[in-house]
């Protein structure tokens, strides 16, 4: 299965955000290159919120280009076998933490946001990655900083999309249905 096919399957089976999910599926149906950075109409990206549930905290990166505290994530690469693999690769690369595992059940949230030209949109498929006990982070060249934040600190440092991702991740952790 190609990464494009995997993305279509993931989105077709994703439960929630129907309007946004439809935009993603329409994008992929009309653009065979819709997974790649070279697609100027926009492209699918994969990200993951790194969470230490036992200590009630999340790891955020101070994005080098945007100057914002965000979850780990980025562009899909040709060697990624799935969206989940892309999200896990990005989270591992940007956090430096080995042994991350994705929260079961697929993506936690979709987030579509504008990006500067020549491209126009990131169609982000967002997962949650659980940090192993004793995880030690290591800043990457893509970040200005890397820091753990308690759940109740996130709203003060990050934008609404990260806050919503944290809320949906916590709901998924507690077994509540996403919608």
N, C-alpha and C positions, 0 to 999 in steps of 0.2 A: 504494500500500500504506500502510495506517495504521501509526502507531508501535506500536500493540498487535499488529498482524499481523506487523510486522517482529520484535518481541520474541519472538513465538511461533516464527517461522522460525529466528531466531538460537538459541533454546534447543533446538529440535528437532534442529538440526544441530551443536550443541555436543557435543564429544567428552570425556566425563568427568563426574565428580560426579553419577552417575545418580540417587541418592536426592534430592539437593538440586534437581537439574534437574527432577525430577518434581514437587516441591513448587511450584516456580516455574510450571510449565506448568499444574498444577491451579489455582493461584491465578488465572492469566490466563483459564483456561477458565470459571471460576465468577464472575469479576468483570470486567465490561466496563470498569470504571473503575480496574482494577488497576495502571495505569501512573501514576496521578496522586496527588499528595500528599493530595488530598481523600479518598482511599480509606482509611478508618480501620482496616480489617483489615490494612493494610500496602500497600506499593506498590513497584514496580520502580524502582530507581535505576541510574545509570550513573556509573562512575568510571574513572580511568586513572592508573596509576603513571607519572610522568614520569621517564624514564631517559636518562642520558648514558652510553651503553655504552662509548664510547671512553675515558672517564675513570673508569669503574667506579663510578658514583654515581647516586643517585636524589634527586629533589626532593620533599620532604614539606612539608605545610602544618600549622601548629599551629592546629587547628580552634578557632574562636572560642567556640563553645558547649560543646564537649566537653573542651577543653584537652588534646587528644591529637594526636600527630604521625600524620598520615594521608596517603593518596594524595588527589589532587584528585578531586572528584566531587560529585554531588548529584542533585536531582530532575530528571526529564524535563520538558521544556516543550513546549507545543502545537506550536511551530514546528520541533521536532526531527524530521527525516525518518527517523531510524533510531536505534537504541541506540548504534551507533558514533558517529553525529553528536552525540548527547547527551554521550557520554563525551569526545569531542574538544572540544566547546564548553566543557564544565566545566573540562577541563584547561587550555585556553587562557585562559579567564576568570580562574581561580584562580592560575595561574602567571605570567600576563602574557607568556608566551612565544609569539611568532608563529612559524608554520611547523612546529608539532608534526605528526608523522605517526603514525598508529596502527600498531603492529606487525601485519603481515599475519597472517591466520589466524583472526580473530575474537577473542572474549573469552579471557582467560587464566585466569580463575577466577570462581566464583560465591561470594558470601559473604552469608549471611542473618544479620542481627543485630537484636536488640530495640532499640526506640527508645521514648522517653517517650510517654505518652498525650497526645492522644487516639488517635494511630496506634499500631500495635503492632510492625510489622516493616518493615525495609528489606530488599528482595530485590535486592542489589547485583550488577550484571553488570560485571565488572572487566576492563578492557583495559590495555594498556601503550602509552604514547606516547613516541616517540623524539624527543629534543630535537635541533634542528639544531646544527651546529658553531657555537660562539660565542654560544649562547643566553644571553640576559640575562633573568633573572626579575624580576618586579615584584609586590610584595605587593598583595593585593586586600583589600577591606573585610570579606571573610568570614574572614580569617586574622589571628591574633595575630602570626605569624611565618612565614617561608618560608625553608627552608634545604636546601642540598645535603648529603647524607650518603653516605659511602663505603659500599659494600655491607656490609662487615663492621661498620659502626656501627649499622645499622638495628635489629638485635635489642635494642640497649641503649636505644633511644628509642621504639620503636613496639610495638604489640601483635602478637599472633600472626598476625592476619589479614593485616597488612602484610608480615610476614616471609614468610608463605606466598605472598603475591602476588609478592614479589621473587624467591623461589625458583622459582616457576613461570615468571616472566618470563625469568629467566636460563636456565632449561631451554629455553624457546621460542627464545630468542636463539641458543642453541648447537645448535638443530635437533633436540633430543630431543623425543620424543612426550610430550604431556601426558596425564594420566590421572586 
